[in-house]
């Protein structure tokens, strides 16, 4: 899959001049609400990613406690499922393994893009998956509480959270979708949950969009709606910054 132009937003206009701040923020909000994500390109050197993102809400610490984190390969982690290595990741939403609400938004911006193939952030609108399930089935995904585990990479850092949540949860600010290919613990005989994972993985493989980074590029998405993943890569210099933004 390639990238979709629907949510690509340039920070400069046709004359190569920076968009006015108000225009940029308006277009950003429209694309994020309509499509679930925004890929910001043509980002000037003096752009303040942190200040821009603070307009969306309060930053939420990651599982290891960082508020503005670094995403780059960590020594000794390539043999496990972990965001800090060079391997591919399976489709998921963020925060299913913790009690309480998951982050509303996630943002990544590029410090050093990888040379060579791979390293794209990949995403799929979760509404495409839910459309394959009946109202009755979606009701069961609201009403059934599942146990959720966490990654081997976090376990090596001594972080081993588990939580219990439904797949779908109603909130005053919107519908929350939780999804994990690996860490939604499916009870024996639960064909609905198994089909959710299987169809989610198939649709992700067929329909995802892929964001390839240039320096300072940023991608922001609605974590209550979008699944995300990553393509494997080889370049150890790949370096992104990452924040999680809490629900308002």
C-alpha positions as a Markdown table, in Angstrom:
| # | Residue | x | y | z |
|---|---|---|---|---|
| 1 | Unk | 0.0 | 0.0 | 0.0 |
| 2 | Unk | 1.1 | 3.6 | -0.6 |
| 3 | Unk | 0.3 | 6.7 | 1.3 |
| 4 | Unk | -3.1 | 8.4 | 0.8 |
| 5 | Unk | -3.1 | 12.0 | -0.2 |
| 6 | Unk | -6.4 | 12.6 | 1.6 |
| 7 | Unk | -4.7 | 13.5 | 4.9 |
| 8 | Unk | -1.4 | 14.9 | 3.7 |
| 9 | Unk | -1.1 | 18.6 | 4.8 |
| 10 | Unk | 1.8 | 20.8 | 3.7 |
| 11 | Unk | 3.1 | 23.5 | 6.0 |
| 12 | Unk | 3.9 | 25.7 | 3.0 |
| 13 | Unk | 1.7 | 27.0 | 0.2 |
| 14 | Unk | 2.1 | 26.9 | -3.6 |
| 15 | Unk | 4.6 | 29.8 | -3.4 |
| 16 | Unk | 6.8 | 27.9 | -0.9 |
| 17 | Unk | 5.8 | 30.3 | 1.9 |
| 18 | Unk | 4.7 | 29.1 | 5.4 |
| 19 | Unk | 1.0 | 28.8 | 5.9 |
| 20 | Unk | -0.5 | 31.2 | 8.5 |
| 21 | Unk | -0.7 | 29.5 | 11.8 |
| 22 | Unk | -4.5 | 29.8 | 11.9 |
| 23 | Unk | -4.9 | 28.3 | 8.5 |
| 24 | Unk | -2.6 | 25.4 | 9.3 |
| 25 | Unk | -4.4 | 24.6 | 12.6 |
| 26 | Unk | -7.8 | 24.8 | 10.9 |
| 27 | Unk | -6.9 | 22.5 | 8.1 |
| 28 | Unk | -5.2 | 20.1 | 10.5 |
| 29 | Unk | -8.3 | 19.9 | 12.7 |
| 30 | Unk | -10.5 | 19.3 | 9.7 |
| 31 | Unk | -8.4 | 16.4 | 8.3 |
| 32 | Unk | -7.9 | 14.8 | 11.7 |
| 33 | Unk | -11.7 | 14.8 | 12.4 |
| 34 | Unk | -12.7 | 13.6 | 9.0 |
| 35 | Unk | -10.0 | 11.0 | 8.2 |
| 36 | Unk | -8.7 | 10.0 | 11.6 |
| 37 | Unk | -5.1 | 11.1 | 10.9 |
| 38 | Unk | -2.9 | 13.8 | 9.4 |
| 39 | Unk | 0.5 | 13.6 | 7.8 |
| 40 | Unk | 2.2 | 16.9 | 8.1 |
| 41 | Unk | 4.9 | 17.5 | 5.4 |
| 42 | Unk | 7.1 | 20.4 | 4.3 |
| 43 | Unk | 7.7 | 21.2 | 8.0 |
| 44 | Unk | 10.0 | 24.3 | 8.5 |
| 45 | Unk | 13.2 | 23.9 | 10.6 |
| 46 | Unk | 11.8 | 26.3 | 13.3 |
| 47 | Unk | 8.5 | 24.4 | 13.7 |
| 48 | Unk | 7.8 | 23.6 | 17.3 |
| 49 | Unk | 6.2 | 20.2 | 17.3 |
| 50 | Unk | 5.6 | 20.1 | 21.0 |
| 51 | Unk | 3.9 | 23.5 | 21.2 |
| 52 | Unk | 1.7 | 22.6 | 18.2 |
| 53 | Unk | 0.6 | 19.3 | 19.7 |
| 54 | Unk | -0.2 | 20.8 | 23.1 |
| 55 | Unk | -3.2 | 22.4 | 21.5 |
| 56 | Unk | -4.8 | 18.9 | 21.3 |
| 57 | Unk | -4.6 | 18.2 | 25.0 |
| 58 | Unk | -2.4 | 17.2 | 27.9 |
| 59 | Unk | 0.5 | 14.8 | 27.2 |
| 60 | Unk | 0.3 | 11.4 | 28.7 |
| 61 | Unk | 3.4 | 9.5 | 29.9 |
| 62 | Unk | 4.4 | 6.4 | 28.0 |
| 63 | Unk | 4.6 | 3.0 | 29.8 |
| 64 | Unk | 8.3 | 3.8 | 30.7 |
| 65 | Unk | 7.4 | 7.2 | 32.1 |
| 66 | Unk | 8.7 | 9.4 | 29.3 |
| 67 | Unk | 6.5 | 12.3 | 28.2 |
| 68 | Unk | 8.3 | 13.2 | 24.9 |
| 69 | Unk | 9.9 | 9.9 | 24.0 |
| 70 | Unk | 12.5 | 8.8 | 21.5 |
| 71 | Unk | 11.7 | 5.9 | 19.1 |
| 72 | Unk | 14.9 | 4.4 | 17.9 |
| 73 | Unk | 16.4 | 0.9 | 17.9 |
| 74 | Unk | 17.4 | -0.3 | 21.4 |
| 75 | Unk | 20.3 | -2.7 | 21.7 |
| 76 | Unk | 19.3 | -6.3 | 22.5 |
| 77 | Unk | 15.6 | -5.9 | 21.6 |
| 78 | Unk | 15.5 | -7.2 | 18.0 |
| 79 | Unk | 14.4 | -10.7 | 19.1 |
| 80 | Unk | 11.1 | -9.6 | 20.7 |
| 81 | Unk | 8.0 | -7.6 | 19.8 |
| 82 | Unk | 8.9 | -4.1 | 20.8 |
| 83 | Unk | 8.5 | -0.6 | 19.5 |
| 84 | Unk | 12.2 | 0.2 | 20.2 |
| 85 | Unk | 13.7 | -2.2 | 17.7 |
| 86 | Unk | 14.0 | -2.6 | 13.9 |
| 87 | Unk | 11.3 | -5.3 | 13.5 |
| 88 | Unk | 7.9 | -4.9 | 12.0 |
| 89 | Unk | 5.0 | -4.5 | 14.4 |
| 90 | Unk | 1.5 | -6.1 | 14.2 |
| 91 | Unk | -1.6 | -3.9 | 14.0 |
| 92 | Unk | -2.8 | -2.5 | 17.3 |
| 93 | Unk | -4.2 | 0.5 | 19.1 |
| 94 | Unk | -2.3 | 2.0 | 22.0 |
| 95 | Unk | -3.0 | 1.7 | 25.7 |
| 96 | Unk | -5.2 | -1.4 | 25.8 |
| 97 | Unk | -3.1 | -3.0 | 28.5 |
| 98 | Unk | -3.5 | -0.2 | 31.0 |
| 99 | Unk | -6.5 | 0.6 | 33.3 |
| 100 | Unk | -8.5 | 3.7 | 32.3 |
| 101 | Unk | -8.8 | 5.5 | 29.0 |
| 102 | Unk | -6.3 | 4.9 | 26.3 |
| 103 | Unk | -4.6 | 8.0 | 24.8 |
| 104 | Unk | -6.9 | 9.9 | 22.5 |
| 105 | Unk | -4.1 | 10.9 | 20.0 |
| 106 | Unk | -0.7 | 9.7 | 19.2 |
| 107 | Unk | 2.0 | 11.7 | 17.3 |
| 108 | Unk | 5.3 | 10.8 | 15.8 |
| 109 | Unk | 7.7 | 13.2 | 14.1 |
| 110 | Unk | 10.9 | 12.5 | 12.3 |
| 111 | Unk | 14.4 | 13.4 | 13.5 |
| 112 | Unk | 16.4 | 11.1 | 11.3 |
| 113 | Unk | 14.6 | 9.1 | 8.5 |
| 114 | Unk | 15.8 | 5.6 | 7.8 |
| 115 | Unk | 18.0 | 5.1 | 4.7 |
| 116 | Unk | 17.0 | 2.1 | 2.6 |
| 117 | Unk | 13.6 | 0.4 | 2.6 |
| 118 | Unk | 11.1 | 0.0 | 5.5 |
| 119 | Unk | 10.5 | 2.1 | 8.6 |
| 120 | Unk | 7.1 | 3.4 | 7.5 |
| 121 | Unk | 4.3 | 3.9 | 10.0 |
| 122 | Unk | 1.2 | 2.1 | 8.7 |
| 123 | Unk | -2.4 | 2.8 | 9.6 |
| 124 | Unk | -5.9 | 1.6 | 9.0 |
| 125 | Unk | -9.2 | 3.2 | 9.9 |
| 126 | Unk | -10.9 | 0.9 | 12.4 |
| 127 | Unk | -14.3 | 1.8 | 11.1 |
| 128 | Unk | -13.4 | -0.4 | 8.1 |
| 129 | Unk | -13.2 | -3.4 | 10.4 |
| 130 | Unk | -16.3 | -2.7 | 12.4 |
| 131 | Unk | -18.3 | -2.3 | 9.2 |
| 132 | Unk | -17.9 | -6.1 | 8.7 |
| 133 | Unk | -19.8 | -6.8 | 11.9 |
| 134 | Unk | -23.5 | -6.7 | 12.6 |
| 135 | Unk | -25.1 | -4.4 | 15.2 |
| 136 | Unk | -25.6 | -7.5 | 17.4 |
| 137 | Unk | -22.0 | -8.4 | 17.1 |
| 138 | Unk | -20.8 | -4.9 | 17.9 |
| 139 | Unk | -23.1 | -4.9 | 20.9 |
| 140 | Unk | -21.4 | -8.1 | 22.2 |
| 141 | Unk | -18.0 | -6.4 | 21.7 |
| 142 | Unk | -19.3 | -3.5 | 23.9 |
| 143 | Unk | -20.7 | -5.9 | 26.5 |
| 144 | Unk | -17.9 | -8.5 | 26.8 |
| 145 | Unk | -14.9 | -7.7 | 29.0 |
| 146 | Unk | -11.6 | -9.2 | 27.8 |
| 147 | Unk | -8.2 | -9.5 | 29.4 |
| 148 | Unk | -5.4 | -7.7 | 27.6 |
| 149 | Unk | -1.6 | -8.4 | 28.1 |
| 150 | Unk | 1.5 | -6.5 | 27.1 |
| 151 | Unk | 4.6 | -6.9 | 25.0 |
| 152 | Unk | 7.8 | -8.9 | 25.7 |
| 153 | Unk | 9.8 | -5.7 | 25.2 |
| 154 | Unk | 8.0 | -3.9 | 28.0 |
| 155 | Unk | 8.5 | -7.0 | 30.2 |
| 156 | Unk | 12.3 | -6.7 | 29.8 |
| 157 | Unk | 12.0 | -3.2 | 31.3 |
| 158 | Unk | 10.0 | -4.6 | 34.3 |
| 159 | Unk | 6.7 | -3.3 | 33.0 |
| 160 | Unk | 4.1 | -6.1 | 32.8 |
| 161 | Unk | 0.7 | -4.5 | 32.9 |
| 162 | Unk | -2.6 | -6.3 | 32.3 |
| 163 | Unk | -6.1 | -4.8 | 32.2 |
| 164 | Unk | -9.7 | -5.8 | 31.5 |
| 165 | Unk | -11.7 | -3.8 | 28.9 |
| 166 | Unk | -14.3 | -4.4 | 26.3 |
| 167 | Unk | -13.2 | -4.1 | 22.6 |
| 168 | Unk | -15.7 | -1.2 | 22.1 |
| 169 | Unk | -16.4 | 1.4 | 24.8 |
| 170 | Unk | -18.8 | 4.3 | 24.6 |
| 171 | Unk | -17.4 | 7.6 | 25.9 |
| 172 | Unk | -18.9 | 11.1 | 25.9 |
| 173 | Unk | -16.2 | 12.2 | 23.4 |
| 174 | Unk | -16.7 | 9.2 | 21.0 |
| 175 | Unk | -16.4 | 5.5 | 20.5 |
| 176 | Unk | -13.2 | 3.8 | 21.8 |
| 177 | Unk | -11.9 | 0.8 | 19.7 |
| 178 | Unk | -9.3 | -1.4 | 21.3 |
| 179 | Unk | -7.4 | -3.8 | 19.1 |
| 180 | Unk | -4.3 | -6.0 | 19.4 |
| 181 | Unk | -3.2 | -8.8 | 17.1 |
| 182 | Unk | -1.2 | -10.5 | 19.9 |
| 183 | Unk | -2.4 | -9.3 | 23.3 |
| 184 | Unk | -6.1 | -9.5 | 23.3 |
| 185 | Unk | -6.5 | -12.8 | 25.2 |
| 186 | Unk | -9.3 | -14.7 | 23.4 |
| 187 | Unk | -11.3 | -17.1 | 25.6 |
| 188 | Unk | -11.7 | -20.6 | 24.3 |
| 189 | Unk | -14.6 | -20.8 | 21.9 |
| 190 | Unk | -15.0 | -17.0 | 21.5 |
| 191 | Unk | -15.3 | -17.0 | 17.7 |
| 192 | Unk | -16.3 | -13.3 | 17.5 |
| 193 | Unk | -13.1 | -12.1 | 19.1 |
| 194 | Unk | -11.1 | -14.5 | 16.9 |
| 195 | Unk | -12.8 | -13.2 | 13.8 |
| 196 | Unk | -12.2 | -9.6 | 14.9 |
| 197 | Unk | -8.5 | -10.2 | 15.1 |
| 198 | Unk | -8.3 | -12.3 | 11.9 |
| 199 | Unk | -10.4 | -9.9 | 9.8 |
| 200 | Unk | -8.6 | -6.9 | 11.2 |
| 201 | Unk | -5.2 | -8.3 | 10.2 |
| 202 | Unk | -6.5 | -9.2 | 6.7 |
| 203 | Unk | -8.0 | -5.7 | 6.1 |
| 204 | Unk | -4.9 | -4.1 | 7.5 |
| 205 | Unk | -2.7 | -5.9 | 5.1 |
| 206 | Unk | -4.9 | -5.1 | 2.2 |
| 207 | Unk | -6.0 | -1.5 | 2.9 |
| 208 | Unk | -3.4 | 0.2 | 5.2 |
| 209 | Unk | -1.8 | 3.5 | 4.3 |
| 210 | Unk | 2.0 | 3.9 | 4.8 |
| 211 | Unk | 3.7 | 7.0 | 6.0 |
| 212 | Unk | 7.4 | 7.4 | 4.9 |
| 213 | Unk | 9.2 | 10.1 | 6.7 |
| 214 | Unk | 11.3 | 13.1 | 5.7 |
| 215 | Unk | 13.1 | 15.1 | 8.4 |
| 216 | Unk | 10.6 | 17.0 | 10.6 |
| 217 | Unk | 7.5 | 15.3 | 9.0 |
| 218 | Unk | 4.9 | 14.5 | 11.6 |
| 219 | Unk | 1.9 | 12.1 | 11.7 |
| 220 | Unk | -0.9 | 12.4 | 14.2 |
| 221 | Unk | -3.8 | 10.0 | 14.5 |
| 222 | Unk | -6.9 | 9.4 | 16.6 |
| 223 | Unk | -6.0 | 6.3 | 18.7 |
| 224 | Unk | -9.6 | 5.6 | 19.5 |
| 225 | Unk | -10.3 | 5.0 | 15.8 |
| 226 | Unk | -7.1 | 4.1 | 14.0 |
| 227 | Unk | -5.0 | 0.9 | 14.1 |
| 228 | Unk | -1.3 | 1.4 | 13.5 |
| 229 | Unk | 1.8 | -0.6 | 12.9 |
| 230 | Unk | 5.3 | -0.3 | 11.5 |
| 231 | Unk | 7.3 | -1.9 | 8.6 |
| 232 | Unk | 10.6 | -3.5 | 9.5 |
| 233 | Unk | 13.8 | -1.6 | 8.6 |
| 234 | Unk | 17.6 | -2.0 | 8.9 |
| 235 | Unk | 19.0 | 1.4 | 9.4 |
| 236 | Unk | 19.9 | 1.8 | 13.1 |
| 237 | Unk | 20.0 | 5.6 | 12.8 |
| 238 | Unk | 16.2 | 5.9 | 12.3 |
| 239 | Unk | 14.9 | 8.3 | 15.0 |
| 240 | Unk | 11.4 | 9.5 | 15.7 |
| 241 | Unk | 10.0 | 11.5 | 18.6 |
| 242 | Unk | 6.7 | 10.3 | 20.1 |
| 243 | Unk | 3.9 | 11.7 | 22.4 |
| 244 | Unk | 0.7 | 10.4 | 23.7 |
| 245 | Unk | -2.2 | 12.9 | 24.2 |
| 246 | Unk | -4.9 | 12.2 | 26.8 |
| 247 | Unk | -8.6 | 12.6 | 26.2 |
| 248 | Unk | -9.8 | 16.1 | 27.0 |
